Amino acid sequence: MAWFLGLGITGVVLLALALIFDGLLEGTFEGALGGALDGWLSLPVVAGFVAATGFGGVLALGAAGAGPVTATAVGVVCGLGTAWLTYRLGRALMNDRTAVVPRGTDLVGTSGNVVTAIPADGYGEVLLRLAGQPVKYAARSAVPVARGTEVWVEAAPSATSVVVRPVER
């Protein structure tokens, strides 16, 4: 039983190392056997296999009273199942697509309100909505615009400024 317990503890230590040194050993086996083992020899998968093999063997020996050969078989089956689940979960997380990041150019054509008056030859501030969130931008305009006026974004020359014109109704 001590041998299986040692395997389980070793697997947990390997998993902790995988979390601490994320990706450090990933390139070691890259391209092994023509890429057939890519992902299968990652540290989390190996750690999951070793830990589940050890703890599965301990459970088979202690709880079921199985012999060493049966405990080894049970441990290996548990280890293979855990390794497969770890591999599939890792691939699912790596292939997860995120939403498109909003850019300043997405503001062109939107409306907002002036929060600091815009002089004819200077900057003021406008409150716009970017991806549903209120964001304050530096704004300039060809004509002076008073505070509280609704404006239309004509251009976004930088990530923090916009060119606006008053909305005419």
Backbone as CSV, one residue per row, in Angstrom:
resi,resn,N_x,N_y,N_z,CA_x,CA_y,CA_z,C_x,C_y,C_z
1,MET,0.827,-1.193,0.000,0.000,0.000,0.000,0.869,1.255,0.000
2,ALA,2.000,1.204,0.659,2.892,2.363,0.728,3.377,2.751,-0.667
3,TRP,3.589,1.759,-1.520,4.048,2.027,-2.876,2.989,2.817,-3.648
4,PHE,1.717,2.410,-3.545,0.633,3.116,-4.221,0.435,4.517,-3.634
5,LEU,0.534,4.619,-2.315,0.404,5.920,-1.670,1.519,6.866,-2.115
6,GLY,2.733,6.323,-2.260,3.856,7.116,-2.762,3.613,7.602,-4.177
7,LEU,3.024,6.736,-5.029,2.679,7.155,-6.392,1.655,8.290,-6.372
8,GLY,0.638,8.158,-5.527,-0.388,9.200,-5.442,0.186,10.531,-4.996
9,ILE,1.018,10.497,-3.990,1.634,11.730,-3.490,2.570,12.322,-4.544
10,THR,3.308,11.470,-5.234,4.181,11.948,-6.317,3.369,12.642,-7.401
11,GLY,2.211,12.082,-7.734,1.337,12.710,-8.730,0.850,14.071,-8.293
12,VAL,0.500,14.206,-7.015,0.043,15.503,-6.498,1.185,16.513,-6.536
13,VAL,2.404,16.065,-6.183,3.567,16.952,-6.246,3.836,17.365,-7.692
14,LEU,3.726,16.434,-8.636,3.903,16.769,-10.053,2.854,17.779,-10.513
15,LEU,1.629,17.618,-10.039,0.579,18.570,-10.400,0.888,19.955,-9.847
16,ALA,1.385,20.020,-8.614,1.780,21.309,-8.036,2.911,21.926,-8.849
17,LEU,3.878,21.112,-9.268,4.967,21.617,-10.105,4.443,22.101,-11.456
18,ALA,3.449,21.397,-11.993,2.855,21.817,-13.263,2.200,23.188,-13.125
19,LEU,1.579,23.440,-11.983,0.958,24.745,-11.766,1.996,25.836,-11.560
20,ILE,3.078,25.496,-10.862,4.116,26.488,-10.578,4.949,26.789,-11.821
21,PHE,5.398,25.739,-12.520,6.260,25.897,-13.693,5.468,25.667,-14.967
22,ASP,4.347,26.343,-15.106,3.435,26.168,-16.225,4.139,26.275,-17.569
23,GLY,4.126,25.218,-18.334,4.654,25.223,-19.690,6.159,25.100,-19.805
24,LEU,6.888,25.008,-18.698,8.340,24.966,-18.756,8.853,23.705,-19.454
25,LEU,8.228,22.576,-19.194,8.673,21.321,-19.786,7.851,20.909,-21.006
26,GLU,6.904,21.730,-21.416,6.008,21.361,-22.508,6.737,21.088,-23.821
27,GLY,7.806,21.815,-24.121,8.516,21.647,-25.380,9.465,20.467,-25.398
28,THR,9.642,19.791,-24.267,10.602,18.695,-24.183,10.256,17.558,-25.139
29,PHE,9.001,17.169,-25.194,8.591,16.036,-26.028,7.852,16.475,-27.277
30,GLU,7.948,17.744,-27.618,7.226,18.273,-28.771,7.682,17.576,-30.043
31,GLY,6.732,17.080,-30.783,7.034,16.391,-32.043,7.427,14.940,-31.856
32,ALA,7.378,14.398,-30.616,7.748,13.003,-30.380,6.803,12.081,-31.146
33,LEU,7.366,11.098,-31.802,6.617,10.124,-32.599,5.724,10.800,-33.633
34,GLY,6.266,11.791,-34.292,5.517,12.480,-35.345,4.333,13.269,-34.827
35,GLY,4.392,13.706,-33.580,3.302,14.501,-33.014,2.190,13.668,-32.415
36,ALA,2.314,12.334,-32.415,1.254,11.468,-31.888,1.061,11.643,-30.388
37,LEU,2.101,12.048,-29.678,2.010,12.177,-28.227,1.858,13.613,-27.761
38,ASP,1.714,14.560,-28.674,1.570,15.963,-28.272,0.348,16.113,-27.364
39,GLY,0.555,16.697,-26.231,-0.518,16.887,-25.269,-0.611,15.750,-24.271
40,TRP,-0.364,14.533,-24.693,-0.437,13.382,-23.797,0.737,13.354,-22.822
41,LEU,1.854,13.943,-23.192,3.001,13.968,-22.297,3.142,15.309,-21.587
42,SER,2.052,16.064,-21.518,2.109,17.309,-20.766,2.150,16.974,-19.278
43,LEU,2.721,17.861,-18.509,2.900,17.593,-17.085,1.573,17.387,-16.349
44,PRO,0.510,18.145,-16.621,-0.754,17.871,-15.928,-1.321,16.486,-16.247
45,VAL,-1.191,16.037,-17.501,-1.712,14.721,-17.865,-0.916,13.625,-17.168
46,VAL,0.404,13.739,-17.184,1.250,12.746,-16.510,0.986,12.756,-15.008
47,ALA,0.861,13.946,-14.421,0.591,14.049,-12.981,-0.757,13.429,-12.634
48,GLY,-1.759,13.673,-13.448,-3.073,13.069,-13.213,-3.025,11.557,-13.295
49,PHE,-2.294,11.052,-14.273,-2.157,9.595,-14.418,-1.474,8.992,-13.193
50,VAL,-0.353,9.568,-12.792,0.410,9.016,-11.664,-0.405,9.094,-10.369
51,ALA,-1.041,10.236,-10.104,-1.819,10.396,-8.873,-3.006,9.440,-8.847
52,ALA,-3.752,9.356,-9.929,-4.924,8.480,-9.954,-4.524,7.013,-9.899
53,THR,-3.399,6.656,-10.512,-2.920,5.273,-10.427,-2.593,4.928,-8.979
54,GLY,-1.893,5.818,-8.308,-1.528,5.561,-6.916,-2.723,5.512,-5.993
55,PHE,-3.565,6.510,-6.051,-4.710,6.551,-5.140,-5.757,5.502,-5.499
56,GLY,-5.898,5.185,-6.781,-6.793,4.089,-7.182,-6.309,2.757,-6.641
57,GLY,-5.002,2.527,-6.664,-4.439,1.304,-6.092,-4.639,1.245,-4.587
58,VAL,-4.486,2.382,-3.908,-4.704,2.427,-2.457,-6.155,2.077,-2.137
59,LEU,-7.093,2.641,-2.888,-8.505,2.337,-2.649,-8.812,0.866,-2.903
60,ALA,-8.234,0.307,-3.967,-8.481,-1.104,-4.264,-7.906,-2.002,-3.172
61,LEU,-6.728,-1.672,-2.671,-6.117,-2.481,-1.612,-6.852,-2.324,-0.288
62,GLY,-7.115,-1.084,0.098,-7.683,-0.810,1.413,-9.175,-1.062,1.499
63,ALA,-9.949,-0.505,0.587,-11.404,-0.591,0.667,-11.938,-1.927,0.161
64,ALA,-11.381,-2.406,-0.941,-11.909,-3.639,-1.539,-11.145,-4.875,-1.095
65,GLY,-9.999,-4.701,-0.470,-9.205,-5.840,-0.031,-8.626,-6.643,-1.185
66,ALA,-8.400,-5.998,-2.332,-7.872,-6.684,-3.515,-6.390,-6.976,-3.324
67,GLY,-5.888,-7.913,-4.129,-4.472,-8.238,-4.112,-3.677,-7.203,-4.886
68,PRO,-2.349,-7.308,-4.870,-1.501,-6.317,-5.539,-1.704,-6.242,-7.056
69,VAL,-1.939,-7.364,-7.699,-2.131,-7.359,-9.157,-3.444,-6.672,-9.509
70,THR,-4.504,-7.003,-8.785,-5.803,-6.367,-9.039,-5.735,-4.880,-8.705
71,ALA,-5.061,-4.528,-7.615,-4.928,-3.119,-7.235,-4.155,-2.353,-8.304
72,THR,-3.130,-2.975,-8.864,-2.369,-2.327,-9.941,-3.261,-2.113,-11.164
73,ALA,-4.055,-3.119,-11.509,-4.952,-2.988,-12.663,-5.985,-1.894,-12.430
74,VAL,-6.569,-1.863,-11.250,-7.554,-0.820,-10.920,-6.893,0.551,-10.965
75,GLY,-5.693,0.658,-10.400,-4.973,1.928,-10.407,-4.659,2.408,-11.808
76,VAL,-4.218,1.493,-12.678,-3.905,1.879,-14.058,-5.161,2.320,-14.793
77,VAL,-6.286,1.631,-14.586,-7.541,2.037,-15.231,-7.957,3.428,-14.736
78,CYS,-7.861,3.660,-13.425,-8.174,5.000,-12.879,-7.226,6.051,-13.454
79,GLY,-5.943,5.702,-13.542,-4.954,6.632,-14.081,-5.212,6.974,-15.537
80,LEU,-5.539,5.962,-16.343,-5.831,6.215,-17.762,-7.077,7.082,-17.923
81,GLY,-8.088,6.812,-17.114,-9.307,7.637,-17.176,-9.026,9.079,-16.798
82,THR,-8.253,9.270,-15.750,-7.911,10.630,-15.314,-7.038,11.333,-16.344
83,ALA,-6.080,10.608,-16.916,-5.218,11.207,-17.949,-6.047,11.624,-19.156
84,TRP,-6.987,10.779,-19.569,-7.832,11.111,-20.718,-8.685,12.346,-20.418
85,LEU,-9.296,12.389,-19.224,-10.109,13.551,-18.857,-9.276,14.826,-18.785
86,THR,-8.071,14.714,-18.232,-7.185,15.878,-18.145,-6.795,16.368,-19.534
87,TYR,-6.478,15.437,-20.418,-6.110,15.792,-21.792,-7.276,16.482,-22.500
88,ARG,-8.476,15.912,-22.400,-9.649,16.487,-23.080,-10.004,17.866,-22.511
89,LEU,-9.947,18.004,-21.184,-10.247,19.295,-20.579,-9.211,20.336,-20.982
90,GLY,-7.949,19.949,-21.000,-6.897,20.866,-21.434,-7.084,21.324,-22.866
91,ARG,-7.449,20.391,-23.755,-7.699,20.767,-25.157,-8.910,21.672,-25.286
92,ALA,-9.953,21.379,-24.528,-11.150,22.225,-24.576,-10.833,23.643,-24.119
93,LEU,-10.031,23.767,-23.068,-9.667,25.099,-22.584,-8.758,25.830,-23.569
94,MET,-7.845,25.108,-24.203,-6.928,25.736,-25.160,-7.642,26.175,-26.438
95,ASN,-8.710,25.489,-26.807,-9.431,25.815,-28.037,-10.598,26.761,-27.799
96,ASP,-10.783,27.209,-26.564,-11.878,28.107,-26.245,-11.654,29.456,-26.921
97,ARG,-12.662,29.947,-27.576,-12.572,31.238,-28.271,-13.134,32.335,-27.370
98,THR,-12.456,33.457,-27.363,-12.928,34.585,-26.575,-13.656,35.574,-27.478
99,ALA,-14.367,36.475,-26.857,-15.089,37.495,-27.607,-14.088,38.467,-28.237
100,VAL,-14.534,39.140,-29.262,-13.698,40.116,-29.938,-13.490,41.312,-29.017
101,VAL,-12.272,41.768,-28.915,-11.948,42.909,-28.066,-12.375,44.187,-28.777
102,PRO,-13.135,45.050,-28.103,-13.554,46.292,-28.763,-12.358,47.221,-28.988
103,ARG,-12.422,47.957,-30.090,-11.360,48.914,-30.436,-11.963,50.315,-30.504
104,GLY,-11.086,51.290,-30.513,-11.539,52.676,-30.595,-12.281,52.978,-31.882
105,THR,-11.911,52.302,-32.963,-12.589,52.550,-34.244,-14.033,52.063,-34.217
106,ASP,-14.383,51.225,-33.251,-15.774,50.783,-33.125,-16.681,51.926,-32.687
107,LEU,-16.095,53.010,-32.207,-16.874,54.156,-31.743,-17.399,55.021,-32.878
108,VAL,-16.770,54.948,-34.041,-17.178,55.797,-35.162,-18.638,55.477,-35.508
109,GLY,-19.448,56.532,-35.524,-20.863,56.376,-35.841,-21.750,56.244,-34.612
110,THR,-21.179,56.280,-33.420,-21.992,56.202,-32.212,-22.251,57.591,-31.663
111,SER,-23.217,57.673,-30.775,-23.532,58.969,-30.172,-23.178,58.944,-28.697
112,GLY,-23.008,60.139,-28.151,-22.686,60.278,-26.739,-23.046,61.668,-26.274
113,ASN,-22.647,61.999,-25.055,-22.945,63.308,-24.485,-21.670,63.989,-24.033
114,VAL,-21.641,65.300,-24.190,-20.497,66.093,-23.758,-20.566,66.252,-22.243
115,VAL,-19.472,65.923,-21.544,-19.429,66.094,-20.088,-18.549,67.279,-19.697
116,THR,-17.613,67.662,-20.553,-16.820,68.876,-20.384,-16.884,69.618,-21.709
117,ALA,-17.293,70.885,-21.673,-17.488,71.667,-22.903,-16.268,71.585,-23.813
118,ILE,-16.522,71.533,-25.125,-15.452,71.426,-26.114,-15.265,72.792,-26.763
119,PRO,-14.092,73.446,-26.569,-13.843,74.721,-27.250,-13.509,74.468,-28.723
120,ALA,-13.561,75.527,-29.519,-13.343,75.384,-30.963,-11.933,74.905,-31.290
121,ASP,-10.941,75.275,-30.512,-9.565,74.895,-30.855,-8.919,74.008,-29.791
122,GLY,-9.717,73.343,-28.982,-9.161,72.523,-27.904,-9.935,71.243,-27.680
123,TYR,-9.644,70.664,-26.548,-10.270,69.389,-26.194,-11.263,69.562,-25.065
124,GLY,-12.312,68.760,-25.105,-13.271,68.615,-24.024,-13.395,67.125,-23.746
125,GLU,-14.478,66.728,-23.088,-14.679,65.307,-22.798,-16.090,64.894,-23.163
126,VAL,-16.199,63.668,-23.672,-17.504,63.100,-23.994,-17.624,61.736,-23.325
127,LEU,-18.851,61.362,-23.005,-19.147,60.059,-22.438,-19.787,59.214,-23.528
128,LEU,-19.108,58.104,-23.869,-19.584,57.202,-24.915,-19.754,55.810,-24.325
129,ARG,-20.401,54.952,-25.062,-20.550,53.559,-24.643,-19.737,52.684,-25.597
130,LEU,-18.802,51.927,-25.010,-17.976,50.993,-25.777,-18.212,49.612,-25.197
131,ALA,-18.745,48.710,-26.007,-19.089,47.348,-25.575,-20.037,47.380,-24.384
132,GLY,-20.960,48.344,-24.376,-21.953,48.436,-23.324,-21.492,49.139,-22.062
133,GLN,-20.239,49.550,-22.014,-19.702,50.205,-20.821,-19.501,51.694,-21.089
134,PRO,-19.869,52.563,-20.138,-19.620,53.990,-20.326,-18.115,54.287,-20.211
135,VAL,-17.597,55.009,-21.192,-16.178,55.354,-21.218,-16.058,56.832,-21.563
136,LYS,-15.170,57.546,-20.840,-14.970,58.968,-21.089,-13.764,59.135,-22.018
137,TYR,-13.938,59.909,-23.084,-12.879,60.162,-24.060,-12.626,61.658,-24.179
138,ALA,-11.386,61.989,-24.498,-11.068,63.362,-24.869,-11.688,63.591,-26.243
139,ALA,-12.265,64.764,-26.443,-12.958,65.016,-27.707,-12.636,66.405,-28.223
140,ARG,-12.570,66.501,-29.542,-12.448,67.814,-30.187,-13.487,67.908,-31.279
141,SER,-13.768,69.153,-31.652,-14.807,69.406,-32.637,-14.428,70.638,-33.438
142,ALA,-14.962,70.739,-34.640,-14.695,71.901,-35.489,-15.403,73.144,-34.960
143,VAL,-16.469,72.930,-34.211,-17.226,74.044,-33.627,-17.299,73.863,-32.117
144,PRO,-17.468,74.952,-31.357,-17.609,74.797,-29.901,-18.883,74.021,-29.567
145,VAL,-18.789,73.147,-28.563,-19.941,72.330,-28.162,-20.112,72.474,-26.652
146,ALA,-21.337,72.807,-26.236,-21.629,73.026,-24.810,-21.810,71.703,-24.070
147,ARG,-21.640,71.775,-22.744,-21.827,70.612,-21.883,-23.270,70.125,-21.990
148,GLY,-23.465,68.787,-22.035,-24.793,68.201,-22.102,-25.308,67.987,-23.520
149,THR,-24.596,68.505,-24.525,-25.032,68.363,-25.917,-24.790,66.937,-26.391
150,GLU,-25.750,66.412,-27.158,-25.564,65.097,-27.762,-24.671,65.258,-28.982
151,VAL,-23.676,64.371,-29.115,-22.720,64.454,-30.222,-22.642,63.114,-30.948
152,TRP,-22.096,63.179,-32.152,-21.914,62.028,-33.026,-20.417,61.868,-33.282
153,VAL,-19.866,60.668,-33.130,-18.438,60.432,-33.321,-18.153,60.284,-34.816
154,GLU,-17.252,61.145,-35.316,-16.863,61.097,-36.730,-15.580,60.317,-36.960
155,ALA,-14.662,60.343,-35.977,-13.372,59.661,-36.131,-12.786,59.370,-34.755
156,ALA,-11.848,58.427,-34.744,-11.124,58.083,-33.509,-9.636,58.129,-33.827
157,PRO,-9.010,59.324,-33.752,-7.609,59.451,-34.136,-6.628,58.736,-33.209
158,SER,-7.029,58.480,-31.969,-6.155,57.744,-31.049,-7.024,56.873,-30.150
159,ALA,-6.382,56.107,-29.291,-7.117,55.206,-28.404,-7.879,55.948,-27.313
160,THR,-7.523,57.217,-27.089,-8.156,57.963,-25.998,-8.863,59.233,-26.447
161,SER,-8.933,59.479,-27.754,-9.589,60.699,-28.216,-10.482,60.411,-29.421
162,VAL,-11.473,61.280,-29.594,-12.402,61.179,-30.711,-12.668,62.563,-31.299
163,VAL,-13.096,62.585,-32.525,-13.544,63.817,-33.189,-15.058,63.705,-33.306
164,VAL,-15.773,64.740,-32.814,-17.236,64.681,-32.780,-17.857,65.888,-33.471
165,ARG,-19.140,65.765,-33.731,-19.940,66.880,-34.220,-21.266,66.860,-33.495
166,PRO,-21.857,68.009,-33.239,-23.156,68.035,-32.543,-24.240,67.377,-33.380
167,VAL,-25.162,66.691,-32.716,-26.296,66.091,-33.398,-27.328,67.174,-33.631
168,GLU,-27.781,67.270,-34.868,-28.806,68.276,-35.215,-30.143,67.583,-35.331
169,ARG,-31.126,68.116,-34.645,-32.470,67.508,-34.674,-33.464,68.470,-35.222
